[in-house]
Amino acid sequence: MIATGADCVAMNVQSAIEKTSKGSTEHFDVLIVGAGISGVGSAYHLTKQAPGTSFVVLETQESFGGTWITHKYPGIRSDSDLHTFGYSFKPWTGPPIATAEEILHYMGEVIDENGLRPHIRYGHTITSARWSSQENLWTIEAVRKDTGETVRFTTGFLWMCQGYYRHSEGYTPEWRGMKEFKGQIIHPQNWPENLDYKNKKVLVIGSGATAATLVPAIAGDCAHVTMLQRSPTYFRAGRNAIEIAETLRELDIDEEWIHEIVRKKILFEQDKFTRRSFTEPEVVKQELLGGVRAHLGPDYDIETHFTPKYRPWRQRIAFIPDGDLFKGIKSGKASVVTDEIESFTRSGVLLKSGKTLEADIIVTATGFNLCVMGDIEFMVDNKPLDFADTVTYRGMMFTGVPNLVWVFGYFRASWTLRVDLVADFVCRLLDHMKTTGAHKMTPTLRPDDKDMQLGSWIDAENFNPGYMMRGIHLLPKAGNKPEWQHTQDYWAEKDEFPSIKLDDPAFSYS
Ligand SMILES: Cc1cc2nc3c(=O)[nH]c(=O)nc-3n(C[C@H](O)[C@H](O)[C@H](O)COP(=O)(O)OP(=O)(O)OC[C@H]3O[C@@H](n4cnc5c(N)ncnc54)[C@H](O)[C@@H]3O)c2cc1C
């Protein structure tokens, strides 16, 4: 149950686990799925804001990190700054754009400094989650990777931090003739540890953040690397440093203060930038293109290779630290081709324009497979649950699905900003349920919501990356009121979330 016994407070984690285990089924007040940036952040907030709540984090991989441990391709790094991608509660002291290794180190410190390690069980793949209204419990089954055994847990509250894409395999389109190609085809999500690309011709298909990271990272070693894109993406280039942070450090200001000030500054500027991308898209577009031109010079064909057809911010805008992608292009070690693939050949690809590109290795930086709830089979009271049949409450809960929250972050701001907001809400909700003696809370459409027009999880006019559009039918529906949408608006939600009324009729308690 959600109600947390006062006796739990005094117990250490291990004895809490022993006391609550019933035969082969262990019980926890809260079960967190996934030990990525969301799961670790949620666990932190739970220990601070709901002390005494027993909980476990189940993670299928062998360590924490999620995205940052799955992706091992050369150069892997964040595309947003770590002051806001990092947690509100732990200062980020390095350069704003960080490598996966630096992010993992930071997360490791959060885990150790806050005693989270004993709560996390690695090598546990959750396969099913069944809610029973008779018991007011979720029953979770997970397969242990070490023994192959299925283990069972019960929990009063399920905190879904499993991200939004399938970690085991990325998305690779089917092209004609792929089998003919004599070289290697690699998806960046499954980068082989010892891939030898030295002095080889590498073709990277894609134009998103992954391609833009990978190309400069390998350009120095390859014979040549070509970025082949169907259509261009917006990029922002700049120094990988934040001036105000450097100044404050020179003045010997505490890192806590620097973190807070820099976060405020970045968020203020991002807010302005995002709003301008809607109110004056053409001006913003010209600014972004101007930045690229400044790096590549007046003779480079920016019109063809770096001028997207969509308005800025309809897809994520990747930051290019120190303009490294453009430096690679200027050096002649990297180049961009904007064209479409007709077919693969034995030695590369044939393009629709009739040109061919030779390659020893082809990297398909073509995106993710959307995965709605971690490939877990869900049942509510013995009925299979399809999340696409539900309506989302603020992009975190779902009509008819009791005691469950999903952390789905922001696209135009750092994902982690929402980890903190959702965690504050969940801890408030758990406390409310405890004090009112409620065991179950189900988001429910209110009488005046019943005729509300329903649409897709995200409006394609607003934001439309490929993986979202491919999987939009799998995602919950949204309504036409902000409380029934994931608005993707951090700047509104930072004020709205703390004032969500827990006795709102949209929450049915029993
Ligand atoms: C290369 C790359 C760079 C990115 N850079 C940024 C950035 O700079 N800024 C930004 O805001 N966003 C970025 N993103 C988006 C990024 O995915 C999120 O910001 C964030 O890392 C998601 O964290 P998460 O913990 O919610 O999910 P994930 O990182 O996806 O972690 C989820 C975890 O849950 C586990 N899991 C899933 N299903 C199960 C199951 N059934 N049983 C047990 N465990 C399960 C997974 O193994 C994984 O460890 C990037 C994404 C990629 C791929």
The ligand as a MOL file (V3000), in Angstrom:
LIG
                    3D

  0  0  0     0  0            999 V3000
M  V30 BEGIN CTAB
M  V30 COUNTS 53 58 0 0 0
M  V30 BEGIN ATOM
M  V30 1 C 22.1620 10.1150 -27.7210 0
M  V30 2 C 21.1160 10.8880 -26.9700 0
M  V30 3 C 21.4010 12.1470 -26.4760 0
M  V30 4 C 20.4370 12.8600 -25.7740 0
M  V30 5 N 20.7550 14.0850 -25.2910 0
M  V30 6 C 19.8330 14.7690 -24.5850 0
M  V30 7 C 20.1480 16.0420 -24.0360 0
M  V30 8 O 21.2290 16.5670 -24.1910 0
M  V30 9 N 19.1900 16.6830 -23.3540 0
M  V30 10 C 17.9510 16.1530 -23.1540 0
M  V30 11 O 17.1220 16.7860 -22.5080 0
M  V30 12 N 17.6440 14.9490 -23.6530 0
M  V30 13 C 18.5320 14.2410 -24.3570 0
M  V30 14 N 18.2060 13.0180 -24.8610 0
M  V30 15 C 16.9250 12.4350 -24.5690 0
M  V30 16 C 17.1870 11.4510 -23.4030 0
M  V30 17 O 16.8290 10.1790 -23.7310 0
M  V30 18 C 16.5470 11.9330 -22.1540 0
M  V30 19 O 16.8580 13.2270 -21.8990 0
M  V30 20 C 16.9310 11.1370 -20.8970 0
M  V30 21 O 18.2310 10.6150 -20.9000 0
M  V30 22 C 15.9250 10.1140 -20.6900 0
M  V30 23 O 16.1350 9.6190 -19.3960 0
M  V30 24 P 15.1910 8.5340 -18.7840 0
M  V30 25 O 15.8060 8.1140 -17.5120 0
M  V30 26 O 13.7840 9.0470 -18.7270 0
M  V30 27 O 15.1670 7.3560 -19.8450 0
M  V30 28 P 16.3550 6.4360 -20.3800 0
M  V30 29 O 17.6320 7.1540 -20.3850 0
M  V30 30 O 15.8310 5.8830 -21.6560 0
M  V30 31 O 16.4610 5.3000 -19.2930 0
M  V30 32 C 15.4280 4.3840 -19.0890 0
M  V30 33 C 15.9740 3.1660 -18.3810 0
M  V30 34 O 14.8910 2.2680 -18.1470 0
M  V30 35 C 15.3260 0.9520 -18.4240 0
M  V30 36 N 14.1710 0.1410 -18.8090 0
M  V30 37 C 13.3500 0.3130 -19.8740 0
M  V30 38 N 12.4130 -0.6560 -19.9090 0
M  V30 39 C 12.6520 -1.4680 -18.8470 0
M  V30 40 C 12.0270 -2.6540 -18.3710 0
M  V30 41 N 10.9680 -3.2040 -18.9870 0
M  V30 42 N 12.5210 -3.2380 -17.2590 0
M  V30 43 C 13.5890 -2.6950 -16.6020 0
M  V30 44 N 14.2340 -1.5650 -17.0340 0
M  V30 45 C 13.7530 -0.9670 -18.1290 0
M  V30 46 C 16.3100 1.1260 -19.5740 0
M  V30 47 O 17.2050 0.0440 -19.6230 0
M  V30 48 C 16.9990 2.4340 -19.2050 0
M  V30 49 O 18.1590 2.2300 -18.4490 0
M  V30 50 C 19.1470 12.2920 -25.5690 0
M  V30 51 C 18.8670 11.0310 -26.0940 0
M  V30 52 C 19.8220 10.3310 -26.7780 0
M  V30 53 C 19.4860 8.9850 -27.2950 0
M  V30 END ATOM
M  V30 BEGIN BOND
M  V30 1 1 1 2
M  V30 2 1 2 3
M  V30 3 2 2 52
M  V30 4 2 3 4
M  V30 5 1 4 5
M  V30 6 1 4 50
M  V30 7 2 5 6
M  V30 8 1 6 7
M  V30 9 1 6 13
M  V30 10 2 7 8
M  V30 11 1 7 9
M  V30 12 1 9 10
M  V30 13 2 10 11
M  V30 14 1 10 12
M  V30 15 2 12 13
M  V30 16 1 13 14
M  V30 17 1 14 15
M  V30 18 1 14 50
M  V30 19 1 15 16
M  V30 20 1 16 17
M  V30 21 1 16 18
M  V30 22 1 18 19
M  V30 23 1 18 20
M  V30 24 1 20 21
M  V30 25 1 20 22
M  V30 26 1 22 23
M  V30 27 1 23 24
M  V30 28 2 24 25
M  V30 29 1 24 26
M  V30 30 1 24 27
M  V30 31 1 27 28
M  V30 32 2 28 29
M  V30 33 1 28 30
M  V30 34 1 28 31
M  V30 35 1 31 32
M  V30 36 1 32 33
M  V30 37 1 33 34
M  V30 38 1 33 48
M  V30 39 1 34 35
M  V30 40 1 35 36
M  V30 41 1 35 46
M  V30 42 1 36 37
M  V30 43 1 36 45
M  V30 44 2 37 38
M  V30 45 1 38 39
M  V30 46 1 39 40
M  V30 47 2 39 45
M  V30 48 1 40 41
M  V30 49 2 40 42
M  V30 50 1 42 43
M  V30 51 2 43 44
M  V30 52 1 44 45
M  V30 53 1 46 47
M  V30 54 1 46 48
M  V30 55 1 48 49
M  V30 56 2 50 51
M  V30 57 1 51 52
M  V30 58 1 52 53
M  V30 END BOND
M  V30 END CTAB
M  END
